[in-house]
Amino acid sequence: MEINKKIIKLVVISFIGILVLSGCSSVQPQTSGDFQESKRVDILGTLIKLTKNQSGEILGSILVEGEKGSKPYDQASIKVTQKTKIYEKSADKVVNSNFDSLQENLRVEVRFIGPVAESYPVQATADKIIVLKDEQIDTAS
């Protein structure tokens, strides 16, 4: 009888341990694939500041300001790395682009990868940047 109680106790403790460990497992961020992979957008807005890095994995950073009250973020400071995919979209035509084509006052959609620092503005790393050519701001006026 004493052995059965020990076995039951061991099974219960093992089960609880497995539940605890499974709750602590890390979730892998979505891997980036082709352009059509996901419709999720973390921020949609205007690129208001661009900073270029001289060398290394990080190409630079952008500050994007969303529309007033936009969800989930209305402003974000975003690192752009060599792994960030950059596209230009116009009239449902999407073409590859690069960091050098980014400039202030462009209308962009950005999808994040990895952790997001919940400061203000939020800080994140870009997985994908889509420049919306048909929605550009008129800077001539």
C-alpha positions, 0 to 999 in steps of 0.5 A, a space after each residue: 500500500 505504501 508503494 502505491 502511494 509513492 507511485 501515485 505521488 511520483 506520477 502526480 509530481 511528474 505530471 505537474 512538472 511536465 505542465 510547468 515546463 510546457 508552459 515555460 517553453 519559448 514560442 518561436 517567432 513566425 518565420 518570414 516567407 514570401 510576400 503573401 504569407 500573412 496579412 498581419 500588420 503591426 503598424 501602418 503609417 508614415 515614416 517620419 525619421 530614418 537613421 542609417 547605420 554605418 555597418 553591421 547587421 543593423 542597416 538602420 532604424 525608422 520611426 513610423 507614426 500611425 494614424 491617430 488612435 491606430 491599433 495596436 501601435 500609433 508610433 514605433 521605433 523600428 530596427 531594420 536588419 539585413 534580414 528585413 524584407 522590403 517591398 514596394 506595392 503599387 496598384 496590387 503590384 509588389 516588387 522587391 526593394 531595399 533599405 536605400 530606397 526608404 526615405 522620410 514621408 513614405 507611407 509604410 506597413 511594417 510587420 515585427 519579428 521577435 520581442 517588442 519593447 513596450 516603451 513609448 514609442 514601442 521598439 521592435 525589429 522589422 521582419 517586413 516593410 511594405 512601402 505603399 506607393 499609391 498612398 504617399 504624402 504630397 510633400 510639394 504643398 
